[in-house]
Amino acid sequence: MIRVLIIGVVLAVLVLGVAIGFFNAQPVTFNYLAGSVQLPLIALVMGEFFLVGLLTALLCSSRILGLKGEIRRLRRQLKDAQAELQSLRNLPLKDQ
């Protein structure tokens, strides 16, 4: 049942994307620092979407890599603390 729902949502998104592409096919002039170019509006929108997605992925990946490094460091600390605790538990008790 869930699989059918997912396929339906994917198909609806695809149909919506095709409709947006069809109705936004008129050319527009895009001015940037080095000049200008005339593109269909949907190409400009999709290009911006992919560029923003790529930049977001790059920014998030640097944060994720930093967090993974912190996880490794904390796991190493936990392993060392557990080893120290185990060695303390194995010490014989002294009579006073």
Backbone as a printed PyTorch tensor [residue, N CA C, xyz], in Angstrom:
tensor([[[  0.8200,  -1.1950,   0.0000],
         [  0.0000,   0.0000,   0.0000],
         [  0.8640,   1.2600,   0.0000]],

        [[  1.9210,   1.2630,   0.8210],
         [  2.8190,   2.4230,   0.8970],
         [  3.5610,   2.5820,  -0.4320]],

        [[  3.9410,   1.4580,  -1.0260],
         [  4.6700,   1.5110,  -2.2930],
         [  3.8190,   2.1790,  -3.3830]],

        [[  2.5380,   1.8560,  -3.4210],
         [  1.6260,   2.4600,  -4.3930],
         [  1.5120,   3.9580,  -4.1340]],

        [[  1.4410,   4.3380,  -2.8860],
         [  1.3640,   5.7540,  -2.5240],
         [  2.6230,   6.4970,  -2.9530]],

        [[  3.7760,   5.9080,  -2.7360],
         [  5.0500,   6.5350,  -3.1250],
         [  5.1210,   6.6830,  -4.6400]],

        [[  4.7260,   5.6410,  -5.3730],
         [  4.7410,   5.7160,  -6.8340],
         [  3.7820,   6.8070,  -7.3130]],

        [[  2.6230,   6.9170,  -6.6760],
         [  1.6670,   7.9620,  -7.0330],
         [  2.2180,   9.3510,  -6.7950]],

        [[  2.8920,   9.5480,  -5.6770],
         [  3.4850,  10.8570,  -5.3700],
         [  4.5960,  11.1820,  -6.3690]],

        [[  5.4290,  10.2010,  -6.6980],
         [  6.5080,  10.4300,  -7.6660],
         [  5.9290,  10.7990,  -9.0270]],

        [[  4.9030,  10.0870,  -9.4490],
         [  4.2710,  10.4020, -10.7310],
         [  3.6410,  11.7920, -10.7190]],

        [[  3.0060,  12.1620,  -9.6160],
         [  2.4070,  13.4880,  -9.5090],
         [  3.4810,  14.5710,  -9.5900]],

        [[  4.6120,  14.3560,  -8.9380],
         [  5.7070,  15.3290,  -8.9840],
         [  6.2600,  15.4320, -10.4030]],

        [[  6.4010,  14.2990, -11.0840],
         [  6.8940,  14.3240, -12.4590],
         [  5.9350,  15.0700, -13.3810]],

        [[  4.6370,  14.8040, -13.2520],
         [  3.6450,  15.5050, -14.0740],
         [  3.6670,  17.0000, -13.7630]],

        [[  3.7870,  17.3550, -12.5210],
         [  3.8710,  18.7630, -12.1400],
         [  5.1220,  19.4090, -12.7320]],

        [[  6.2300,  18.6960, -12.7030],
         [  7.4730,  19.2170, -13.2850],
         [  7.3610,  19.4260, -14.7810]],

        [[  6.7230,  18.4740, -15.4700],
         [  6.5300,  18.6210, -16.9120],
         [  5.6220,  19.8120, -17.2010]],

        [[  4.5700,  19.9840, -16.4170],
         [  3.6590,  21.1160, -16.6160],
         [  4.3770,  22.4380, -16.3770]],

        [[  5.1750,  22.5120, -15.3360],
         [  5.9300,  23.7440, -15.0600],
         [  6.9090,  24.0170, -16.1880]],

        [[  7.5740,  22.9730, -16.6680],
         [  8.5000,  23.1390, -17.7830],
         [  7.8150,  23.6010, -19.0500]],

        [[  6.6420,  23.0620, -19.3180],
         [  5.8970,  23.4330, -20.5270],
         [  5.4480,  24.8890, -20.4830]],

        [[  4.9610,  25.3320, -19.3390],
         [  4.4330,  26.6830, -19.2480],
         [  5.5030,  27.7420, -19.0040]],

        [[  6.7300,  27.3270, -18.7530],
         [  7.8270,  28.2730, -18.5340],
         [  8.9270,  28.1000, -19.5770]],

        [[  8.5370,  27.8410, -20.8110],
         [  9.5120,  27.6090, -21.8750],
         [  9.9030,  28.8940, -22.6080]],

        [[  9.2660,  30.0110, -22.3220],
         [  9.5900,  31.2480, -23.0340],
         [ 10.9940,  31.7070, -22.6480]],

        [[ 11.7170,  32.2380, -23.6240],
         [ 13.1010,  32.6720, -23.3390],
         [ 13.1330,  33.9660, -22.5290]],

        [[ 14.1000,  34.0320, -21.6340],
         [ 14.3390,  35.2390, -20.8440],
         [ 15.8260,  35.5680, -20.9330]],

        [[ 16.1430,  36.8130, -20.7310],
         [ 17.5350,  37.2450, -20.7460],
         [ 18.0740,  37.2050, -19.3190]],

        [[ 19.1850,  36.4880, -19.1520],
         [ 19.8340,  36.3760, -17.8470],
         [ 21.1170,  37.1970, -17.8930]],

        [[ 21.1720,  38.2420, -17.0900],
         [ 22.3520,  39.1090, -17.0120],
         [ 23.2060,  38.6850, -15.8220]],

        [[ 24.4830,  38.4450, -16.0750],
         [ 25.4170,  38.1080, -15.0090],
         [ 26.6630,  38.9690, -15.1690]],

        [[ 27.6400,  38.8090, -14.3000],
         [ 28.7940,  39.7140, -14.2810],
         [ 29.5670,  39.7440, -15.5950]],

        [[ 29.7190,  38.5990, -16.2380],
         [ 30.5450,  38.5300, -17.4480],
         [ 29.7540,  38.8040, -18.7210]],

        [[ 28.4590,  38.9660, -18.6530],
         [ 27.6710,  39.2080, -19.8570],
         [ 26.2180,  38.8440, -19.6380]],

        [[ 25.5910,  38.4010, -20.6970],
         [ 24.2020,  37.9800, -20.6000],
         [ 23.9600,  36.8500, -21.5860]],

        [[ 22.9240,  36.0850, -21.3120],
         [ 22.5590,  34.9600, -22.1730],
         [ 21.0400,  34.8370, -22.1670]],

        [[ 20.5100,  34.3600, -23.2830],
         [ 19.0720,  34.1740, -23.3650],
         [ 18.7810,  32.6800, -23.2400]],

        [[ 17.9880,  32.3160, -22.2300],
         [ 17.6640,  30.9220, -21.9190],
         [ 16.1640,  30.7850, -21.6970]],

        [[ 15.6520,  29.5590, -21.8680],
         [ 14.2700,  29.3250, -21.4320],
         [ 14.1870,  29.4780, -19.9120]],

        [[ 13.0910,  29.9940, -19.4390],
         [ 12.9390,  30.2450, -18.0070],
         [ 13.1090,  28.9710, -17.1900]],

        [[ 12.5760,  27.8510, -17.6670],
         [ 12.6840,  26.6060, -16.9070],
         [ 14.1440,  26.1620, -16.7930]],

        [[ 14.9540,  26.3960, -17.8430],
         [ 16.3760,  26.0430, -17.7670],
         [ 17.0710,  26.8780, -16.7080]],

        [[ 16.7010,  28.1350, -16.6360],
         [ 17.2880,  29.0230, -15.6310],
         [ 16.8810,  28.5970, -14.2200]],

        [[ 15.6070,  28.2630, -14.0580],
         [ 15.1170,  27.8350, -12.7400],
         [ 15.7650,  26.5170, -12.3340]],

        [[ 15.8300,  25.5460, -13.2610],
         [ 16.4360,  24.2530, -12.9320],
         [ 17.9350,  24.3860, -12.6660]],

        [[ 18.6110,  25.2380, -13.4330],
         [ 20.0380,  25.4720, -13.1910],
         [ 20.2840,  26.0560, -11.8100]],

        [[ 19.4470,  27.0170, -11.4350],
         [ 19.5750,  27.6020, -10.1010],
         [ 19.2890,  26.5580,  -9.0250]],

        [[ 18.2850,  25.7220,  -9.2520],
         [ 17.9400,  24.6770,  -8.2870],
         [ 19.1130,  23.7340,  -8.0650]],

        [[ 19.7360,  23.2800,  -9.1610],
         [ 20.8680,  22.3580,  -9.0240],
         [ 22.0920,  23.0420,  -8.4160]],

        [[ 22.3150,  24.3140,  -8.7620],
         [ 23.4460,  25.0350,  -8.1830],
         [ 23.2750,  25.2230,  -6.6770]],

        [[ 22.0790,  25.5990,  -6.2540],
         [ 21.8080,  25.7620,  -4.8200],
         [ 21.9200,  24.4130,  -4.1070]],

        [[ 21.4300,  23.3500,  -4.7420],
         [ 21.5600,  22.0140,  -4.1530],
         [ 23.0160,  21.6130,  -3.9910]],

        [[ 23.8320,  21.8910,  -4.9930],
         [ 25.2530,  21.5700,  -4.9250],
         [ 25.9570,  22.3640,  -3.8260]],

        [[ 25.6700,  23.6570,  -3.7410],
         [ 26.2880,  24.4770,  -2.6900],
         [ 25.8470,  24.0310,  -1.2970]],

        [[ 24.5770,  23.6810,  -1.1680],
         [ 24.0800,  23.1860,   0.1160],
         [ 24.7770,  21.8810,   0.4970]],

        [[ 24.9260,  20.9980,  -0.4790],
         [ 25.5990,  19.7210,  -0.2140],
         [ 27.0480,  19.9480,   0.2110]],

        [[ 27.7250,  20.8840,  -0.4400],
         [ 29.1140,  21.1710,  -0.0700],
         [ 29.2130,  21.7370,   1.3490]],

        [[ 28.3290,  22.6710,   1.6730],
         [ 28.3550,  23.2490,   3.0200],
         [ 28.0090,  22.2110,   4.0770]],

        [[ 27.0070,  21.3990,   3.8050],
         [ 26.6020,  20.3840,   4.7770],
         [ 27.6520,  19.2920,   4.9060]],

        [[ 28.3230,  18.9520,   3.8000],
         [ 29.3220,  17.8870,   3.8770],
         [ 30.4950,  18.3010,   4.7600]],

        [[ 30.8840,  19.5680,   4.7360],
         [ 31.9760,  19.9880,   5.6140],
         [ 31.5530,  19.8740,   7.0770]],

        [[ 30.3290,  20.2300,   7.3730],
         [ 29.8160,  20.1060,   8.7520],
         [ 29.7100,  18.6410,   9.1570]],

        [[ 29.2310,  17.8040,   8.2410],
         [ 29.0840,  16.3770,   8.5290],
         [ 30.4480,  15.7420,   8.7730]],

        [[ 31.4440,  16.1040,   7.9550],
         [ 32.7880,  15.5500,   8.1590],
         [ 33.3530,  15.9750,   9.5060]],

        [[ 33.1130,  17.2090,   9.9020],
         [ 33.5660,  17.6640,  11.2180],
         [ 32.8990,  16.8950,  12.3430]],

        [[ 31.6050,  16.6510,  12.2030],
         [ 30.8790,  15.8930,  13.2300],
         [ 31.3340,  14.4380,  13.2820]],

        [[ 31.6430,  13.8660,  12.1170],
         [ 32.1500,  12.4840,  12.1080],
         [ 33.4980,  12.3920,  12.8130]],

        [[ 34.3400,  13.3990,  12.6180],
         [ 35.6180,  13.4390,  13.3340],
         [ 35.4110,  13.5340,  14.8320]],

        [[ 34.4450,  14.3340,  15.2460],
         [ 34.1440,  14.4500,  16.6710],
         [ 33.6060,  13.1370,  17.2270]],

        [[ 32.7950,  12.4370,  16.4710],
         [ 32.2740,  11.1310,  16.8990],
         [ 33.4250,  10.1500,  17.0850]],

        [[ 34.3760,  10.1300,  16.1190],
         [ 35.5330,   9.2340,  16.2540],
         [ 36.3200,   9.5460,  17.5230]],

        [[ 36.5410,  10.8430,  17.7750],
         [ 37.2990,  11.2550,  18.9660],
         [ 36.5700,  10.8420,  20.2400]],

        [[ 35.2540,  11.0510,  20.2800],
         [ 34.4790,  10.6930,  21.4730],
         [ 34.4190,   9.1800,  21.6730]],

        [[ 34.3340,   8.4280,  20.5940],
         [ 34.3470,   6.9580,  20.7170],
         [ 35.6870,   6.4660,  21.2590]],

        [[ 36.7630,   7.1010,  20.7940],
         [ 38.0840,   6.7370,  21.3020],
         [ 38.1820,   7.0440,  22.7920]],

        [[ 37.6730,   8.2100,  23.2100],
         [ 37.6680,   8.5620,  24.6330],
         [ 36.8320,   7.5750,  25.4340]],

        [[ 35.6850,   7.1890,  24.9120],
         [ 34.8270,   6.2260,  25.6000],
         [ 35.5190,   4.8800,  25.7260]],

        [[ 36.1770,   4.4430,  24.6660],
         [ 36.8980,   3.1690,  24.6980],
         [ 38.0160,   3.2100,  25.7360]],

        [[ 38.7500,   4.3200,  25.7840],
         [ 39.8200,   4.4600,  26.7790],
         [ 39.2570,   4.4790,  28.1990]],

        [[ 38.1390,   5.1800,  28.3930],
         [ 37.5210,   5.2410,  29.7190],
         [ 37.0010,   3.8810,  30.1430]],

        [[ 36.4220,   3.1370,  29.2060],
         [ 35.9320,   1.7940,  29.5440],
         [ 37.0870,   0.8610,  29.8720]],

        [[ 38.1920,   0.9830,  29.1350],
         [ 39.3640,   0.1520,  29.4260],
         [ 39.9270,   0.4980,  30.8040]],

        [[ 39.9770,   1.7790,  31.1410],
         [ 40.4660,   2.1870,  32.4590],
         [ 39.5350,   1.6900,  33.5620]],

        [[ 38.2430,   1.7830,  33.3560],
         [ 37.2770,   1.2910,  34.3320],
         [ 37.4220,  -0.2090,  34.5330]],

        [[ 37.6030,  -0.9350,  33.4400],
         [ 37.7720,  -2.3920,  33.5410],
         [ 39.0530,  -2.7350,  34.2890]],

        [[ 40.1240,  -1.9790,  34.0350],
         [ 41.3780,  -2.2690,  34.7430],
         [ 41.2370,  -1.9310,  36.2380]],

        [[ 40.4690,  -0.8820,  36.5590],
         [ 40.2400,  -0.5550,  37.9690],
         [ 39.3770,  -1.6220,  38.6470]],

        [[ 38.4470,  -2.1760,  37.9380],
         [ 37.6080,  -3.2300,  38.5120],
         [ 38.4020,  -4.5000,  38.7590]],

        [[ 39.4330,  -4.7170,  37.9640],
         [ 40.2330,  -5.9450,  38.0920],
         [ 41.3100,  -5.8250,  39.1770]],

        [[ 41.5340,  -4.6490,  39.7280],
         [ 42.5270,  -4.4960,  40.7800],
         [ 42.0540,  -5.2030,  42.0440]],

        [[ 42.9480,  -5.8820,  42.7080],
         [ 42.5470,  -6.5450,  43.9500],
         [ 42.3030,  -5.5150,  45.0650]],

        [[ 41.3810,  -5.8280,  45.9510],
         [ 41.1260,  -4.9540,  47.0890],
         [ 42.2080,  -5.1820,  48.1530]],

        [[ 42.6480,  -4.1080,  48.7650],
         [ 43.6790,  -4.2160,  49.8100],
         [ 43.0020,  -4.1720,  51.1540]],

        [[ 43.5070,  -4.9830,  52.0560],
         [ 43.0200,  -4.9550,  53.4510],
         [ 43.6720,  -3.7940,  54.1500]],

        [[ 42.8960,  -3.1350,  54.9960],
         [ 43.4600,  -1.9740,  55.7000],
         [ 43.8620,  -2.3240,  57.0730]]])
